[in-house]
Amino acid sequence: MIDENTYHRIARRAAELEAWLELEAPYARFDQRHLDAHTPEQAYWHLGYQRALSDVLSAIRDGTGGSVGTASPSPQAGPDE
């Protein structure tokens, strides 16, 4: 059984990601480019999903936050030409 603190930590992170997606990439919800076979989008989607599952399993097993807070920010993109 998952303890309440771990549950709330996971739920809080899910809400943070939802807010980030809405602000930074609202189109991603509709484009669904990760469904296109053999694309970088599909590979990155699977990588992210695998990492999330590993983090959740770690949190359930030993109460750690997994890789929470370890991501490096991406560099700012230049203007479109």
C-alpha positions in Angstrom: 0.0 0.0 0.0 1.3 3.5 -0.9 1.7 5.8 2.1 -0.2 9.1 2.0 2.8 11.4 1.8 4.1 9.5 -1.2 0.7 9.7 -2.9 0.5 13.4 -2.3 4.0 14.0 -3.6 3.2 12.1 -6.8 -0.1 13.9 -7.2 1.5 17.3 -6.7 4.2 16.5 -9.3 1.4 15.4 -11.8 -0.3 18.7 -11.2 2.9 20.6 -11.7 3.5 18.9 -15.0 -0.1 19.5 -16.1 0.4 23.2 -15.5 3.8 23.3 -17.3 2.3 21.5 -20.3 -0.6 23.9 -20.5 1.8 26.9 -20.3 4.7 25.7 -22.5 3.2 23.2 -24.9 -0.6 23.2 -25.1 -0.5 21.9 -28.6 1.2 18.6 -27.5 -2.1 17.4 -26.1 -3.7 17.6 -29.5 -0.8 16.9 -31.9 -0.1 13.4 -30.6 3.2 13.3 -32.5 4.4 10.6 -30.1 2.1 8.2 -31.9 4.0 8.5 -35.2 6.2 5.3 -35.5 10.0 5.7 -35.5 10.0 9.4 -34.7 12.1 11.3 -32.1 8.8 12.3 -30.5 7.9 8.6 -30.0 11.3 7.8 -28.5 11.2 10.8 -26.1 7.7 9.9 -25.0 8.7 6.3 -24.2 11.9 7.6 -22.4 9.9 10.0 -20.3 7.2 7.4 -19.5 9.9 4.8 -18.5 11.5 7.3 -16.3 8.2 8.3 -14.7 7.4 4.6 -14.0 10.8 4.1 -12.4 10.4 7.2 -10.2 7.0 6.1 -9.1 8.3 2.6 -8.3 11.2 4.1 -6.3 8.8 6.4 -4.4 6.5 3.5 -3.5 9.4 1.2 -2.5 11.5 3.5 -0.4 9.8 6.9 -0.2 12.4 8.6 -2.4 11.6 11.2 -5.0 13.4 9.4 -7.8 14.7 11.9 -10.3 12.4 14.8 -9.2 14.2 18.1 -9.5 17.2 16.7 -11.4 16.2 17.7 -14.9 18.4 20.3 -16.6 16.6 23.1 -18.3 16.6 23.2 -22.0 18.3 26.2 -23.7 16.0 29.0 -25.0 15.2 28.6 -28.6 15.9 31.4 -31.0 13.2 33.1 -33.1 11.7 31.2 -35.9 13.0 32.1 -39.3 
